[in-house]
Amino acid sequence: MAVPKRKLSRSNTRHRRARWKATPPDLVPVTINGSVHRVPRHLVRAYQRGLLPPPD
């Protein structure tokens, strides 16, 4: 495991952490039972096969 050679300042640590942000999932329109729903791209197959109930 990597070990830092010296202490990193608090401002540098917070500045680095502030750049990491979660991005919202990429939503894709999918037709399920005649109605169009927007679902995450990686779950399209599961919705099409009926493994997941249609979102409300």
Backbone atoms as SQL, in Angstrom:
CREATE TABLE atoms (id INTEGER PRIMARY KEY, chain TEXT, resi INTEGER, resn TEXT, atom TEXT, x REAL, y REAL, z REAL);
INSERT INTO atoms VALUES
  (1, 'A', 1, 'MET', 'N', 0.835, -1.177, 0.000),
  (2, 'A', 1, 'MET', 'CA', 0.000, 0.000, 0.000),
  (3, 'A', 1, 'MET', 'C', 0.882, 1.244, 0.000),
  (4, 'A', 2, 'ALA', 'N', 0.451, 2.263, -0.753),
  (5, 'A', 2, 'ALA', 'CA', 1.224, 3.501, -0.840),
  (6, 'A', 2, 'ALA', 'C', 1.116, 4.302, 0.453),
  (7, 'A', 3, 'VAL', 'N', 2.249, 4.817, 0.907),
  (8, 'A', 3, 'VAL', 'CA', 2.293, 5.616, 2.128),
  (9, 'A', 3, 'VAL', 'C', 2.890, 6.972, 1.771),
  (10, 'A', 4, 'PRO', 'N', 2.226, 8.092, 2.163),
  (11, 'A', 4, 'PRO', 'CA', 2.783, 9.400, 1.832),
  (12, 'A', 4, 'PRO', 'C', 4.094, 9.661, 2.567),
  (13, 'A', 5, 'LYS', 'N', 5.008, 10.359, 1.891),
  (14, 'A', 5, 'LYS', 'CA', 6.306, 10.646, 2.505),
  (15, 'A', 5, 'LYS', 'C', 6.216, 11.783, 3.512),
  (16, 'A', 6, 'ARG', 'N', 5.263, 12.678, 3.314),
  (17, 'A', 6, 'ARG', 'CA', 5.102, 13.782, 4.270),
  (18, 'A', 6, 'ARG', 'C', 3.638, 14.172, 4.374),
  (19, 'A', 7, 'LYS', 'N', 3.330, 14.906, 5.436),
  (20, 'A', 7, 'LYS', 'CA', 1.937, 15.292, 5.712),
  (21, 'A', 7, 'LYS', 'C', 1.431, 16.279, 4.661),
  (22, 'A', 8, 'LEU', 'N', 0.206, 16.077, 4.255),
  (23, 'A', 8, 'LEU', 'CA', -0.444, 16.974, 3.306),
  (24, 'A', 8, 'LEU', 'C', -1.278, 17.983, 4.095),
  (25, 'A', 9, 'SER', 'N', -1.215, 19.239, 3.715),
  (26, 'A', 9, 'SER', 'CA', -1.941, 20.267, 4.470),
  (27, 'A', 9, 'SER', 'C', -3.450, 20.059, 4.373),
  (28, 'A', 10, 'ARG', 'N', -4.155, 20.601, 5.331),
  (29, 'A', 10, 'ARG', 'CA', -5.614, 20.446, 5.369),
  (30, 'A', 10, 'ARG', 'C', -6.264, 21.094, 4.147),
  (31, 'A', 11, 'SER', 'N', -5.765, 22.263, 3.737),
  (32, 'A', 11, 'SER', 'CA', -6.373, 22.934, 2.578),
  (33, 'A', 11, 'SER', 'C', -6.148, 22.131, 1.295),
  (34, 'A', 12, 'ASN', 'N', -4.965, 21.535, 1.155),
  (35, 'A', 12, 'ASN', 'CA', -4.722, 20.706, -0.031),
  (36, 'A', 12, 'ASN', 'C', -5.595, 19.468, -0.024),
  (37, 'A', 13, 'THR', 'N', -5.781, 18.871, 1.135),
  (38, 'A', 13, 'THR', 'CA', -6.621, 17.679, 1.239),
  (39, 'A', 13, 'THR', 'C', -8.062, 18.018, 0.857),
  (40, 'A', 14, 'ARG', 'N', -8.579, 19.102, 1.404),
  (41, 'A', 14, 'ARG', 'CA', -9.968, 19.479, 1.124),
  (42, 'A', 14, 'ARG', 'C', -10.140, 19.926, -0.322),
  (43, 'A', 15, 'HIS', 'N', -9.137, 20.583, -0.866),
  (44, 'A', 15, 'HIS', 'CA', -9.206, 21.001, -2.267),
  (45, 'A', 15, 'HIS', 'C', -9.258, 19.781, -3.179),
  (46, 'A', 16, 'ARG', 'N', -8.465, 18.770, -2.868),
  (47, 'A', 16, 'ARG', 'CA', -8.467, 17.549, -3.672),
  (48, 'A', 16, 'ARG', 'C', -9.799, 16.815, -3.561),
  (49, 'A', 17, 'ARG', 'N', -10.319, 16.707, -2.335),
  (50, 'A', 17, 'ARG', 'CA', -11.576, 15.978, -2.123),
  (51, 'A', 17, 'ARG', 'C', -12.761, 16.686, -2.750),
  (52, 'A', 18, 'ALA', 'N', -12.702, 18.010, -2.832),
  (53, 'A', 18, 'ALA', 'CA', -13.827, 18.776, -3.367),
  (54, 'A', 18, 'ALA', 'C', -14.025, 18.520, -4.862),
  (55, 'A', 19, 'ARG', 'N', -12.977, 18.070, -5.544),
  (56, 'A', 19, 'ARG', 'CA', -13.085, 17.835, -6.981),
  (57, 'A', 19, 'ARG', 'C', -13.820, 16.541, -7.316),
  (58, 'A', 20, 'TRP', 'N', -13.881, 15.598, -6.384),
  (59, 'A', 20, 'TRP', 'CA', -14.543, 14.319, -6.638),
  (60, 'A', 20, 'TRP', 'C', -16.031, 14.487, -6.403),
  (61, 'A', 21, 'LYS', 'N', -16.808, 14.417, -7.464),
  (62, 'A', 21, 'LYS', 'CA', -18.245, 14.570, -7.353),
  (63, 'A', 21, 'LYS', 'C', -18.933, 13.403, -8.050),
  (64, 'A', 22, 'ALA', 'N', -20.025, 12.963, -7.470),
  (65, 'A', 22, 'ALA', 'CA', -20.812, 11.908, -8.101),
  (66, 'A', 22, 'ALA', 'C', -21.608, 12.514, -9.251),
  (67, 'A', 23, 'THR', 'N', -21.666, 11.793, -10.360),
  (68, 'A', 23, 'THR', 'CA', -22.449, 12.259, -11.500),
  (69, 'A', 23, 'THR', 'C', -23.780, 11.513, -11.528),
  (70, 'A', 24, 'PRO', 'N', -24.858, 12.185, -11.919),
  (71, 'A', 24, 'PRO', 'CA', -26.143, 11.495, -11.975),
  (72, 'A', 24, 'PRO', 'C', -26.116, 10.420, -13.070),
  (73, 'A', 25, 'PRO', 'N', -26.904, 9.354, -12.896),
  (74, 'A', 25, 'PRO', 'CA', -26.886, 8.290, -13.900),
  (75, 'A', 25, 'PRO', 'C', -27.446, 8.779, -15.231),
  (76, 'A', 26, 'ASP', 'N', -26.938, 8.214, -16.307),
  (77, 'A', 26, 'ASP', 'CA', -27.373, 8.540, -17.657),
  (78, 'A', 26, 'ASP', 'C', -28.721, 7.866, -17.899),
  (79, 'A', 27, 'LEU', 'N', -29.807, 8.655, -17.996),
  (80, 'A', 27, 'LEU', 'CA', -31.147, 8.100, -18.148),
  (81, 'A', 27, 'LEU', 'C', -31.506, 7.970, -19.624),
  (82, 'A', 28, 'VAL', 'N', -32.118, 6.826, -19.964),
  (83, 'A', 28, 'VAL', 'CA', -32.465, 6.517, -21.340),
  (84, 'A', 28, 'VAL', 'C', -33.959, 6.210, -21.395),
  (85, 'A', 29, 'PRO', 'N', -34.682, 6.717, -22.395),
  (86, 'A', 29, 'PRO', 'CA', -36.102, 6.377, -22.502),
  (87, 'A', 29, 'PRO', 'C', -36.289, 4.931, -22.955),
  (88, 'A', 30, 'VAL', 'N', -37.164, 4.196, -22.240),
  (89, 'A', 30, 'VAL', 'CA', -37.451, 2.798, -22.547),
  (90, 'A', 30, 'VAL', 'C', -38.966, 2.610, -22.504),
  (91, 'A', 31, 'THR', 'N', -39.506, 1.887, -23.476),
  (92, 'A', 31, 'THR', 'CA', -40.942, 1.615, -23.500),
  (93, 'A', 31, 'THR', 'C', -41.217, 0.314, -22.772),
  (94, 'A', 32, 'ILE', 'N', -42.023, 0.387, -21.694),
  (95, 'A', 32, 'ILE', 'CA', -42.389, -0.781, -20.905),
  (96, 'A', 32, 'ILE', 'C', -43.907, -0.822, -20.816),
  (97, 'A', 33, 'ASN', 'N', -44.500, -1.888, -21.313),
  (98, 'A', 33, 'ASN', 'CA', -45.963, -2.056, -21.304),
  (99, 'A', 33, 'ASN', 'C', -46.675, -0.864, -21.945),
  (100, 'A', 34, 'GLY', 'N', -46.131, -0.344, -23.041),
  (101, 'A', 34, 'GLY', 'CA', -46.777, 0.741, -23.772),
  (102, 'A', 34, 'GLY', 'C', -46.534, 2.133, -23.234),
  (103, 'A', 35, 'SER', 'N', -45.829, 2.280, -22.136),
  (104, 'A', 35, 'SER', 'CA', -45.530, 3.607, -21.609),
  (105, 'A', 35, 'SER', 'C', -44.016, 3.813, -21.570),
  (106, 'A', 36, 'VAL', 'N', -43.609, 5.053, -21.776),
  (107, 'A', 36, 'VAL', 'CA', -42.184, 5.382, -21.848),
  (108, 'A', 36, 'VAL', 'C', -41.691, 5.782, -20.462),
  (109, 'A', 37, 'HIS', 'N', -40.617, 5.137, -20.013),
  (110, 'A', 37, 'HIS', 'CA', -39.982, 5.450, -18.732),
  (111, 'A', 37, 'HIS', 'C', -38.525, 5.784, -18.992),
  (112, 'A', 38, 'ARG', 'N', -37.965, 6.648, -18.148),
  (113, 'A', 38, 'ARG', 'CA', -36.532, 6.963, -18.237),
  (114, 'A', 38, 'ARG', 'C', -35.812, 6.176, -17.146),
  (115, 'A', 39, 'VAL', 'N', -34.890, 5.314, -17.559),
  (116, 'A', 39, 'VAL', 'CA', -34.182, 4.435, -16.632),
  (117, 'A', 39, 'VAL', 'C', -32.682, 4.563, -16.867),
  (118, 'A', 40, 'PRO', 'N', -31.847, 4.206, -15.868),
  (119, 'A', 40, 'PRO', 'CA', -30.399, 4.232, -16.070),
  (120, 'A', 40, 'PRO', 'C', -29.978, 3.271, -17.187),
  (121, 'A', 41, 'ARG', 'N', -28.974, 3.683, -17.953),
  (122, 'A', 41, 'ARG', 'CA', -28.555, 2.924, -19.124),
  (123, 'A', 41, 'ARG', 'C', -28.149, 1.491, -18.785),
  (124, 'A', 42, 'HIS', 'N', -27.487, 1.276, -17.642),
  (125, 'A', 42, 'HIS', 'CA', -27.012, -0.070, -17.326),
  (126, 'A', 42, 'HIS', 'C', -28.130, -0.995, -16.852),
  (127, 'A', 43, 'LEU', 'N', -29.349, -0.461, -16.640),
  (128, 'A', 43, 'LEU', 'CA', -30.476, -1.296, -16.212),
  (129, 'A', 43, 'LEU', 'C', -31.512, -1.509, -17.307),
  (130, 'A', 44, 'VAL', 'N', -31.247, -1.020, -18.517),
  (131, 'A', 44, 'VAL', 'CA', -32.228, -1.124, -19.602),
  (132, 'A', 44, 'VAL', 'C', -32.611, -2.576, -19.866),
  (133, 'A', 45, 'ARG', 'N', -31.634, -3.451, -19.975),
  (134, 'A', 45, 'ARG', 'CA', -31.917, -4.862, -20.265),
  (135, 'A', 45, 'ARG', 'C', -32.791, -5.497, -19.197),
  (136, 'A', 46, 'ALA', 'N', -32.540, -5.180, -17.926),
  (137, 'A', 46, 'ALA', 'CA', -33.317, -5.759, -16.832),
  (138, 'A', 46, 'ALA', 'C', -34.777, -5.317, -16.911),
  (139, 'A', 47, 'TYR', 'N', -35.016, -4.055, -17.249),
  (140, 'A', 47, 'TYR', 'CA', -36.392, -3.573, -17.385),
  (141, 'A', 47, 'TYR', 'C', -37.071, -4.213, -18.594),
  (142, 'A', 48, 'GLN', 'N', -36.353, -4.371, -19.704),
  (143, 'A', 48, 'GLN', 'CA', -36.929, -4.966, -20.891),
  (144, 'A', 48, 'GLN', 'C', -37.303, -6.431, -20.684),
  (145, 'A', 49, 'ARG', 'N', -36.509, -7.151, -19.912),
  (146, 'A', 49, 'ARG', 'CA', -36.766, -8.563, -19.653),
  (147, 'A', 49, 'ARG', 'C', -37.809, -8.782, -18.557),
  (148, 'A', 50, 'GLY', 'N', -38.177, -7.722, -17.841),
  (149, 'A', 50, 'GLY', 'CA', -39.155, -7.832, -16.789),
  (150, 'A', 50, 'GLY', 'C', -38.580, -8.241, -15.434),
  (151, 'A', 51, 'LEU', 'N', -37.277, -8.149, -15.289),
  (152, 'A', 51, 'LEU', 'CA', -36.630, -8.512, -14.029),
  (153, 'A', 51, 'LEU', 'C', -36.874, -7.445, -12.946),
  (154, 'A', 52, 'LEU', 'N', -37.086, -6.205, -13.378),
  (155, 'A', 52, 'LEU', 'CA', -37.343, -5.105, -12.451),
  (156, 'A', 52, 'LEU', 'C', -38.726, -4.525, -12.750),
  (157, 'A', 53, 'PRO', 'N', -39.481, -4.129, -11.731),
  (158, 'A', 53, 'PRO', 'CA', -40.781, -3.509, -11.981),
  (159, 'A', 53, 'PRO', 'C', -40.592, -2.128, -12.594),
  (160, 'A', 54, 'PRO', 'N', -41.530, -1.680, -13.424),
  (161, 'A', 54, 'PRO', 'CA', -41.391, -0.333, -14.041),
  (162, 'A', 54, 'PRO', 'C', -41.330, 0.751, -12.969),
  (163, 'A', 55, 'PRO', 'N', -40.468, 1.746, -13.155),
  (164, 'A', 55, 'PRO', 'CA', -40.385, 2.829, -12.170),
  (165, 'A', 55, 'PRO', 'C', -41.654, 3.663, -12.184),
  (166, 'A', 56, 'ASP', 'N', -41.972, 4.265, -11.052),
  (167, 'A', 56, 'ASP', 'CA', -43.197, 5.075, -10.955),
  (168, 'A', 56, 'ASP', 'C', -43.027, 6.431, -11.581);
